[in-house]
Amino acid sequence: MSERKPWWEGAVIYELIPRSYSDGNADGIGDLHGLRHRLPYLRWLGVEAIWLTPIYPSPLQDGGYDITDFKNIHPELGDLSAFHRLLTAAHDCNIKVIVDLVLNHTSDLHPWFQRAKWASKGTPERDFYVWSDDPNRFAEAPVLFCKFESSNWEWDEVAQQYYFHRFHKHQPDLNYENPLVQKEMLQVVEFWLKKGVDGFRLDAVPFLFEEEGSRCEGLPKTHDFLKKVRTRIDSINSNALLLAEAIQPAHEAAPYLAEDELHGAFNFALTAHLFAAIATGTSQRLIDCLKKTKEILPGCRWALPLRNHDELWLGDGHLVPEDIVNSIRSGLHQGHGHWLNWGINRRLAPLLNGDPRANRLLHALIYSLPGMPCIYYGDELGMGDWPGLRDRDANRTPMAWTAARNGGFSAAPDPLLTLPPITAPGYDYRVINVEVQKQLPGSILNWHKRMLTCRKLLPALRHGDFELFDSDHPGVIVFARCFKSMKVLVAANLSAAGASFRLDLSKWDGYRTREVLWGCDFPRASKDWFVYLPSYGFSWWLIGEVSDSLQTKVDTI
């Protein structure tokens, strides 16, 4: 009997912001009721899991990542009963639900912090957070939100001490040296598991513990606590996913994926290399990144995002080399003037200057590389953004459903909307929306549906081994995904000019080759196999004999 694969291996994850997705009660704010009624769309699209950004009570100074109650639902989104109905409906649609778990910090309005600031120094209540009389402690820890904060420390008049915050000053860091903090957060994990969630996206996991003389990232004590989280989860639901947000190079993120720790982690370094490849039209640095990633951690445990609710994080030279950052900054001209903290604050389509070819190419790569492809809501439409909105709200505007008022997001009067819908030229919601694109066979939305359907029919793209092939063209990347008897060859042209090249397929000499998306036969594999790809073009080929039933399914998509 073959080993059963975990549900998340190769699963397609769709990130959405509930407040911006669909308004179910016409108050101008997206909610769980509205989201529940959009599940048939997500099932139609072909995603296998949805990741919800924080749904907890919050003053919303940081998009809900500033939490005042870890065991409840923000009243504007619904309540625990509404969440249960959403969860049940999602499971009926065969869609898993992943929730954000913010371990590192709370809101400064959380009862824990309000109690801590009034408690005496040295008491367990005060020590729920990290306090100091000296604001120069942990001096080597970089300020993450450098656009808004000049220090990781903030003076509190009531406590008469400084408190530590790696993010905004209104988000004090919890003190994991305190056993009571660990106990409380493990109880939060248990609470949501028992509600039936299918996994957690662990926000900002590197920063749980602090240590002098370090960047205060990924310390051994942090890994020790995450192993406790894994143990608690396995004792309740061993089929729940733990997915780490660790904005670190692959060799620093890989330790989170120890067998007794987390199941997956986002590969933000690979994301940066993908954008650098598009910006320069060359593939070698991307190929090198993939080789190193495979050496560090082979398999399908990386989550592969292009964009998300934050800026395109490029770091301070720690995540990727400075020349990669500079190539993105100089090559992606639509990012000029939109630098925020450590990255570019633009959605995918505008960052690529609205070019659907580059958009399709980048998605085609994450759909075929080993790991869990991640789609940010609206990117399947080529949705735009609203530069100039507060903080990262430019990337968090309402989903466009129809050409009706407010894009079908809400029936509320405009001033009540959580954020304004997109009306910018080229991205106006009256043109770029689900209803219109569903009716256009050549739309980017229908392209995504076709790609995800093909991917489901090709288990090699979900579970297969990964092998890079040599190409004599500087703008081309070629690799194969093989699983059991299925072999899929992938080639992508990252340059803005057409590319012709030859491949050595002598290992499959004489095998039939058939292009997947359009069902066209190509010449049989040989040592000198010729390929032409248009600008930003790509292809998937099935190598070897193809069963009639599989080809029929692919041809009829």
Secondary structure, 3 states (H helix, E strand, C coil): CCCCCCCCCCCCEEEECHHHHCCCCCCCCCCHHHHHCCHHHHHHHCCCEEEECCCCCCCCCCCCCCCCCCCCCCCCCCCHHHHHHHHHHHHHCCCEEEEEEECCECCCCCHHHHHHHHCCCCCCCHHHECEECCCCCCCCCCCCCCCCCCCCEEEECCCCEEEECCCCCCCCEECCCCHHHHHHHHHHHHHHHHHCCCEEEEECHHHCCCCCCCCCCCCHHHHHHHHHHHHHHHHHCCCCEEEECCCCCHHHHHHHHCCCCCCEEECHHHHHHHHHHHHHCCCHHHHHHHHHHHHHCCCCCEEEECCCCCCEECCCCCCCCHHHHHHHHHHCHHHCCCEECCEECCCHHHHCCCCHHHHHHHHHHHHHCCCEEEEECCCCCCCCCCCCCCCCHHHCCCCCCCCCHHHHCCCCCHHHCCCCCCCCCCCCCCCCCHHHHHCCCCCHHHHHHHHHHHHHHCHHHHHCEEEEECCCCCCEEEEEEEECCEEEEEEEECCCCCEEEEECCHHHCCCCEEECCCCCEECCCCCCEEEEECCCCEEEEEECCCCHHHHHHHHCC
